[in-house]
Amino acid sequence: MLKHWFNFPQITNDTLESDEKIAASSSLHPSPHLEVDTTCQLLRKTLSETLFHAPCGYILLGKNFYLEWFNPLATQWLGLKNSDHNRRITHIIRSPIFTHFLDKQEYKLSIEYGKSQLRFQLICLVPSHLFLLQIEQEDDREAIHRSQRDFLAAVSHELNTPITVIQGFLEILSAKYQEDKEIFQRLHQQTQRLTGLSSQLLQLLRAEQNLPKFKAIDAHTFFNRIKNDLDGSLLQSRRISWNIDNVVEIFGDELSLYSAFKNLIDNAIRYTDDQTGEIVISWYVAKNENNNGNNIFEVKDNGIGIDHHHLIHLGTRFYRAHDHATIGTGLGLSIVKQVIQAHKGNLEITSTVKAGSLFKLFLPSVPQSLKD
């Protein structure tokens, strides 16, 4: 269904010679604008092709929320016309509530439009430059969600090939133009972000669709695997403490719990200072009468914290509590939420802005029948 996203030319000696002539006359210079323009062009091409037949309405909005592209369902539900391209969307949806929703870049809004109740979700793709507006009709939402899951699975699968091609081109070009190393590093970061999005989409779909395979898991082996898989380049001078009770076995689906635990640790690393960040990771059985036999996994950090009004929305797909300029997809806590629900556990979050956060997972302990 999703094919031919990018038509990249084959690199040959003639191509490289041509590139050398171009470079000789006008060398590349690292520029944030070039990085933004390149990312926007890539996303416009990709999304306009892949979202055309999506089960929801989709609109791509540029600077100041001017319409750049919309799919057939958005056309149908909002009554859009070709002449609406390059119009500000608030000149089409004339609602003070909707205008406030856009200006504040709030996450979701449900309003009556025409004869339908429409649900809008705003996703920032490139801060101040490119936004994706998703539109759903309130009725038949379960059928839409089922179609969305199938669609996201296809998108995640198809993302891998173009990302690999882009990364290959960047490696070739960065080796060729050593003096322009900075710009290629920035572009490489964007491809890493797309790779992370693809990976997290797959994790989320597995968490939603697969029946968990419960078993007793050795804590020492499990947490050593997580330690070894942490990205050393992100750790820098952050201090991480591991308080793991290796006697306490983990009970659950190993693959999905690994995704949940590592997402929480990755978030703590991402939102703490790379020089003064402190993260404490714990696994234990609480010694109190209210624990009800649960084991507890904790991730505590001294990072930027989360404002209280965001807490109720955490775990919603693509919702991001922090500035859109920070790296992240808004899917990590959605994965955690799905995994914890499948394990009949609970997630508690406490946070103070500029002081840090504490994420605490409560998981059932290993049944006595498996211990005997």
ROBA-820973 format. One line per 8 residues: their letters; for each residue z, y, x of C-alpha. Coordinates in pm, 1 decimal, always signed. Each point is the difference from the previous one (the first is absolute). Last residue first. Example, Ala and Ser with C-alpha at 12.3 -4.5 7.8 and 13.67 -1.06 7.14 Angstrom:
SA> +714.0,-106.0,+1367.0 | +66.0,-344.0,-137.0
This chain:
DKLSQPVS> +4433.9,-2418.0,+681.0 | -128.5,+347.0,+86.7 | -302.4,-16.8,-229.5 | +215.8,-90.6,-302.8 | +241.3,+283.5,+88.0 | -273.7,+253.4,-73.0 | -91.7,+229.3,+293.8 | +119.5,+353.7,-75.7
PLFLKFLS> -160.7,+226.0,-259.1 | -135.4,+327.0,+142.9 | +141.2,+353.8,-12.3 | -213.9,+249.9,+190.5 | +157.8,+321.9,+132.2 | -200.8,+301.0,+112.6 | +212.3,+273.3,+158.2 | -150.8,+339.8,+73.8
GAKVTSTI> +38.6,+288.5,+242.2 | +170.5,+335.3,+60.5 | -275.7,+260.4,-40.3 | -9.2,-62.6,-378.4 | +264.1,-250.2,-106.4 | -89.2,-350.5,-113.8 | +131.6,-297.8,-190.9 | -230.3,-280.8,-106.7
ELNGKHAQ> +106.2,-324.8,-165.0 | -242.0,-290.1,-46.3 | +80.5,-303.8,-211.1 | -81.6,-369.5,+4.5 | -169.0,-238.6,-241.4 | -218.5,-131.4,+285.1 | -323.3,+99.1,-177.8 | +153.8,+339.5,-79.2
IVQKVISL> +88.9,+48.6,+366.5 | -353.8,-79.8,+112.5 | -160.7,+235.5,-252.0 | +233.8,+288.2,+92.5 | -50.7,-48.6,+374.6 | -378.3,+5.0,-43.0 | +20.4,+318.1,-208.5 | +229.3,+138.0,+271.6
GLGTGITA> -278.0,-30.7,+257.4 | -284.9,+122.3,-221.2 | +19.1,+378.3,+41.3 | -262.3,-15.2,+274.5 | +172.6,+155.1,+298.8 | -45.6,+246.7,+283.3 | +152.0,+339.3,-64.7 | -229.1,+282.1,-112.9
HDHARYFR> +65.0,-96.7,-362.1 | +350.2,+142.0,+29.6 | +265.3,-248.4,-105.8 | +89.6,-173.7,-323.0 | -325.7,-191.7,-15.8 | -107.0,-183.1,-313.0 | -304.1,-216.8,+73.2 | +124.6,-279.7,-225.7
TGLHILHH> +340.2,+64.9,-155.7 | +283.2,-141.6,+211.4 | +176.1,+333.8,+31.7 | -33.3,+202.9,-319.2 | +370.8,+13.1,-92.7 | +88.3,+103.8,+356.4 | -227.2,+307.0,+10.2 | +243.3,+230.7,-186.4
HDIGIGND> +272.0,-84.4,+255.7 | -184.0,+150.8,+296.9 | -69.7,-261.4,+265.9 | +133.7,-7.5,+356.2 | -146.0,+149.3,+318.6 | +130.8,-276.1,+223.1 | +346.8,-123.3,+95.4 | -76.8,-360.3,-93.3
KVEFINNG> +150.5,-297.9,-182.3 | -184.6,-321.2,-81.9 | +207.3,-260.0,-179.7 | -52.5,-361.9,-102.6 | +274.9,-148.0,-216.9 | +76.5,-354.0,-108.7 | +109.1,-47.0,-358.3 | +283.2,-223.8,-119.8
NNNENKAV> +106.2,+226.5,-285.7 | +63.3,+296.1,+234.2 | +255.6,+164.0,-229.7 | +293.4,-204.6,+131.6 | -37.1,+130.7,+353.2 | -87.1,-139.3,+342.3 | -365.5,+97.9,+21.7 | -216.8,-272.6,+151.3
YWSIVIEG> -205.0,+123.7,+294.9 | -329.8,+131.8,+135.6 | -4.5,+341.4,+165.5 | -252.8,+241.3,+150.1 | +130.8,+328.2,+145.0 | -249.9,+272.3,+85.7 | +59.9,+303.0,+221.8 | -267.3,+264.0,+58.2
TQDDTYRI> +65.9,+260.2,+268.7 | -328.6,-15.7,+195.9 | -262.6,-124.7,-247.7 | +170.7,+181.2,-288.0 | +43.6,-222.6,-303.1 | -244.1,-33.9,-289.8 | -245.1,-251.2,+144.6 | +265.0,-223.8,+156.7
ANDILNKF> +194.7,-26.6,-325.9 | -322.8,-67.2,-189.7 | -94.3,-277.3,+245.4 | +342.5,-160.1,-51.1 | -38.5,+3.0,-378.6 | -352.2,-138.9,+24.2 | +121.6,-270.8,+238.7 | +258.5,-127.7,-246.9
ASYLSLED> -242.2,-10.7,-293.2 | -289.8,-161.3,+187.8 | +230.4,-260.4,+161.1 | +147.5,-69.7,-343.1 | -352.0,-68.5,-131.9 | -87.2,-244.0,+278.3 | +334.0,-182.5,+2.3 | +32.6,-60.0,-374.2
GFIEVVND> +370.7,-16.8,-71.5 | +341.9,-81.7,+137.3 | +113.9,+152.2,+328.6 | +268.0,-187.0,+194.0 | +327.3,+167.3,+95.2 | +111.7,-144.7,+333.7 | -231.0,+240.2,+183.4 | +208.9,+296.9,-111.9
INWSIRRS> -232.2,+275.6,+115.1 | +120.8,+342.3,+107.9 | -313.2,+129.8,+174.4 | +15.5,+351.9,+143.6 | -315.5,+207.5,+46.9 | -3.2,+312.1,+217.2 | -311.6,+214.1,-22.0 | -139.2,+98.8,+338.7
QLLSGDLD> -361.2,-114.3,-61.3 | +7.8,-242.4,-297.6 | -349.2,+83.6,-121.9 | -183.4,-125.6,+311.6 | +210.0,-318.0,-7.2 | -137.5,-101.1,-338.9 | +250.1,-247.7,-142.2 | -129.6,-358.3,-6.4
NKIRNFFT> +243.7,-138.7,+258.1 | +301.1,+133.5,-187.5 | -129.7,-141.0,-330.9 | -46.9,-344.5,+155.6 | +349.2,+16.8,+148.6 | +127.6,+76.8,-350.3 | -142.4,-321.8,-145.3 | +96.5,-226.5,+290.0
HADIAKFK> +364.3,+111.2,-6.1 | +18.5,+2.9,-382.1 | -112.2,-362.8,-44.8 | -168.9,-16.5,-340.4 | +114.6,-210.1,-297.2 | -285.5,-51.7,-244.1 | -167.8,+167.4,-294.9 | -377.0,-4.5,-34.3
PLNQEARL> -79.5,+320.9,-192.1 | -268.5,-20.5,-268.7 | -289.0,+213.7,+114.6 | -142.1,+278.7,-214.9 | +211.9,+311.2,+40.9 | +129.0,-50.7,+355.7 | -342.0,-117.5,+113.6 | -159.0,+310.5,-154.5
LQLLQSSL> +250.0,+226.4,+174.2 | -53.9,-164.9,+337.8 | -378.0,+25.9,-40.3 | +24.2,+369.9,-83.2 | +234.6,+42.1,+295.3 | -254.8,-142.0,+244.1 | -284.6,+214.7,-130.9 | +216.2,+313.6,+13.7
GTLRQTQQ> +114.6,-81.9,+353.5 | -360.7,-41.4,+113.7 | -85.4,+333.8,-162.6 | +286.3,+164.6,+190.5 | -113.4,-165.4,+321.2 | -346.8,+143.9,-62.9 | +157.2,+345.2,-32.4 | +196.8,-43.3,+322.0
HLRQFIEK> -322.4,-97.7,+180.9 | -156.5,+326.4,-116.3 | +287.7,+190.9,+154.8 | -22.1,-195.9,+324.6 | -374.2,+62.2,+4.6 | +60.1,+374.1,-19.3 | +245.9,-7.2,+286.4 | -218.5,-200.9,+239.5
DEQYKASL> -278.7,+253.8,+10.2 | -32.7,+9.0,+379.9 | -36.3,-379.5,+6.4 | -322.6,+13.0,-202.0 | -148.6,-346.9,+56.8 | +322.2,-200.5,-30.0 | +93.4,+198.2,-311.4 | -348.3,-62.9,-142.4
IELFGQIV> +14.0,-377.4,+43.7 | +356.8,-29.0,-130.7 | -80.1,+228.3,-293.8 | -305.7,-205.5,-91.2 | +204.2,-321.1,-3.9 | +270.3,+159.8,-212.1 | -262.3,+113.8,-250.4 | -148.9,-349.6,-20.4
TIPTNLEH> +343.2,-158.9,-52.7 | +79.9,+252.6,-272.2 | -333.8,-72.7,-168.2 | +74.1,-375.1,-9.6 | +366.5,+10.3,-105.0 | -41.3,+230.3,-297.5 | -186.5,-266.2,-199.2 | +303.5,-224.9,-35.2
SVAALFDR> +229.6,+284.8,-101.7 | -255.6,+127.6,-249.2 | -49.2,-343.6,-156.9 | +374.6,-56.5,-37.1 | +39.8,+351.4,-136.2 | -259.9,-74.9,-270.2 | +162.2,-323.3,-108.5 | +338.5,+171.2,-20.6
QSRHIAER> -153.1,+295.9,-183.3 | -161.4,-229.4,-256.8 | +339.6,-152.7,-75.9 | +153.8,+346.2,-13.9 | -267.9,+113.8,-245.3 | +60.5,-299.2,-225.4 | +372.1,+80.6,+7.1 | -69.0,+365.8,-78.2
DDEQEIQL> -182.4,-67.1,-326.2 | +103.7,+336.0,-144.1 | +116.1,+290.5,+217.8 | -350.4,+85.5,+116.3 | -9.4,+20.8,+376.2 | -119.8,+271.4,+239.7 | +19.1,-0.4,+380.8 | -41.6,+328.7,+188.3
LFLHSPVL> -87.0,-40.0,+367.8 | +59.0,+299.4,+224.6 | -183.7,+150.1,+297.4 | +47.2,+313.0,+210.0 | +353.5,+142.3,-32.6 | +150.2,-316.2,+159.2 | -259.0,-278.3,+38.9 | +36.1,-283.9,-250.4
CILQFRLQ> +260.8,+146.5,-237.3 | +31.6,-227.8,-303.0 | +43.2,+151.6,-345.8 | +72.3,-227.9,-297.5 | -103.3,+100.6,-350.2 | +86.2,-181.7,-325.2 | -210.6,+83.1,-302.0 | +99.0,-10.1,-365.9
SKGYEISL> -327.2,+7.6,-188.3 | -152.4,+197.4,-287.6 | -86.5,+305.0,+210.4 | +243.8,+2.9,+288.0 | +363.8,-81.5,-63.5 | +204.0,+8.6,+319.3 | +162.8,-243.8,+244.8 | +67.4,+122.5,+352.6
KYEQKDLF> +66.9,-173.7,+330.1 | +64.2,+88.9,+365.3 | +59.0,+372.4,+14.3 | -229.0,+202.3,+221.7 | +190.9,+317.1,-96.7 | -327.9,+182.4,-68.9 | -155.1,-307.7,-160.3 | +280.3,-80.4,-247.9
HTFIPSRI> +45.7,+371.0,-72.3 | -366.7,+23.3,-97.9 | +39.0,-312.7,-217.5 | +299.5,+148.5,-180.1 | -182.0,+331.5,-46.6 | -288.9,-190.7,-163.6 | -365.2,+87.7,+18.9 | -151.1,-323.1,+127.6
IHTIRRNH> -348.5,+129.2,+83.1 | +80.2,+329.9,+176.3 | +302.6,-175.7,+151.3 | -246.9,-238.7,+165.2 | -144.9,+277.5,+212.6 | -376.5,-24.3,-24.9 | -204.5,-128.0,+292.6 | -158.0,-274.0,-213.5
DSNKLGLW> +42.3,+78.3,-370.7 | -378.2,+42.8,-41.9 | -33.1,-378.0,+20.6 | +203.0,-24.7,-321.2 | +359.1,-102.5,-75.8 | +121.9,-98.7,-347.5 | +351.2,-77.2,+127.5 | +20.7,-364.8,-109.0
QTALPNFW> -368.1,-86.4,+41.8 | -63.3,+182.6,+328.3 | +324.7,-136.0,+144.5 | -116.6,-346.4,-106.6 | -342.3,+55.4,+160.2 | +134.3,+101.1,+346.1 | +69.8,+349.2,+130.9 | -103.1,+194.4,+311.6
ELYFNKGL> +66.0,+331.7,+176.7 | +202.7,+184.2,-263.3 | +186.1,+303.8,+136.2 | +375.0,-51.2,+43.0 | +66.5,+301.3,+225.4 | -172.8,-187.6,+282.1 | -165.0,-322.6,-112.3 | +65.0,-221.9,-301.2
LIYGCPAH> -134.4,-352.7,-36.6 | +28.6,-123.5,-358.6 | +74.3,-352.5,-118.1 | +16.3,-151.5,-349.4 | +140.0,-348.9,-4.9 | -149.8,-352.7,+2.0 | -206.1,+77.8,+314.2 | -380.6,-7.1,-29.3
FLTESLTK> -65.9,+311.2,+214.0 | +319.7,-44.0,+200.9 | -158.7,-184.0,+294.4 | -300.6,+224.9,+54.8 | +163.8,+341.0,-52.4 | +307.1,-125.7,+187.9 | -176.4,-98.4,+321.9 | -233.8,+298.2,+25.2
RLLQCTTD> +269.2,+253.5,-79.8 | +254.3,-170.9,+227.5 | -228.1,+1.8,+303.0 | -106.1,+359.5,-57.8 | +361.9,+109.4,-38.2 | +108.2,-177.8,+320.1 | -283.7,+153.5,+200.5 | +69.2,+347.2,-139.4
VELHPSPH> +372.8,-26.9,+77.6 | -57.9,-122.2,+357.7 | -265.5,+264.7,+56.8 | +234.7,+269.0,-131.8 | +281.8,-117.5,+229.8 | -230.8,+64.0,+294.4 | -38.7,-182.2,+329.7 | -313.8,+131.5,+170.4
LSSSAAIK> -316.8,-203.5,+22.3 | -258.1,+105.1,+252.6 | -309.9,+197.0,-99.6 | -309.8,-18.4,+215.0 | +109.1,-283.6,+226.4 | +168.2,-185.3,-286.1 | -321.4,+5.1,-200.5 | -197.9,-129.2,+294.3
EDSELTDN> +261.6,-269.9,+65.8 | -11.4,-103.4,-365.6 | -374.2,-52.0,+25.2 | +54.0,-220.1,+304.4 | +265.1,-193.3,-194.6 | -234.6,-50.6,-292.9 | -281.2,-110.0,+228.1 | +236.0,-247.4,+168.5
TIQPFNFW> +77.9,-142.6,-341.0 | +276.3,+49.6,-258.6 | -103.8,-129.0,-341.6 | +5.1,+263.7,-269.2 | +289.6,-4.0,-248.1 | -74.0,-33.1,-371.2 | +340.0,+25.2,-160.3 | +127.2,-132.2,-330.8
HKLM> -278.1,-254.7,-25.5 | +173.9,-231.6,-242.4 | +273.0,+6.7,-259.6 | -91.7,-243.5,-280.4
